[in-house]
Amino acid sequence: MTTRQNVTFDSLGTTCDAWFYPGTERSPFDGSAGRPVVVMAHGFAGTKDSGLDPYARRLADAGLAVFVFDYRGFGLSGGEPRQRISMRAQAEDYRSAIVAAKRQPGIDPGRVILWGISQSGGHALIVAGGRSDVAAVISMVPLVNGLSAGVHHYPQVGAASMLRSTVVGIGSALGAKAGRSPMMMPVVGRPGEKAALTSPGFYEDYLAIAGPSWRNEVDASVGLELGSFRADKAAENVDAPVLMQIADFDQGAPPHAAAKAGFKARAEVRHYPCDHFDVFEGKDWFETAVAHQISFLTRHLTAEVSAAGAAAR
């Protein structure tokens, strides 16, 4: 049975909370320096106890170590203000998590795997750029272009709703600079409600995976952060093998933007005829998606493959 340990790490002065899965006792991924570690984070306003454990356990059962963490201000991690998304700060938390993961026992520090879903699928591409210790990237139903996401959502929510959200977001950002408490909004709601995510089915799907540390609220200034988010521009800087997993009927993260980013990253691209949340455990495409991840990592990172690549270099 896969074991899980509670650990903490420092990210620029903030204490972040994480789970570490050492993996199986023996593994085809083990090399002379240790085994690869998957560094895993959630997407938009997500927490590690909201649907990530099933992926972590399956990867650990395959013989990989896994390090799953909460971003600052979310879940069990420290940091103030709470529930505020900063793209820059989250990328720094990801980099700090890599440092912490490499310090765990039995880890090969030269074989880090970045795993991201939704918004963190974009972070994984950004953080991987230019790093020699990243051996592979898994970017799942990724959000890679905030402007494209806004255009994608426009038919669902309409101009009035988008304008209202922008005004509230600007108000929250200005209020924060003046020392006032942020203006909050629900992360997810039903169609027509005032929330960040209101696509049909999203309310039920998000709550189905929500863990005890998750809160259905986010600082309304997140819209301003998303507008300038361009992980697709960083995709061509990734030297490691990339697996891009795209939900073709994704109402949240535009599949066409992900496909373009996958092309730039020279990625292995897998398509699934489903929506954004249909890749989580309990949905139809979880087993297929995790099987593709294990197959991808086996082809690129088992000990024999890594040894052959080192000899060739």
PyMOL commands that set and color helices and strands:
alter all, ss='L'
color gray80, all
select helices_A, chain A and resi 53-61+87-102+119-128+146-177+202-209+222-227+231-237+255-264+276-279+286-301+303-312
alter helices_A, ss='H'
color red, helices_A
select strands_A, chain A and resi 5-11+14-21+35-41+65-69+107-117+134-140+184-185+218-219+242-247+268-272
alter strands_A, ss='S'
color yellow, strands_A
deselect
rebuild
show_as cartoon
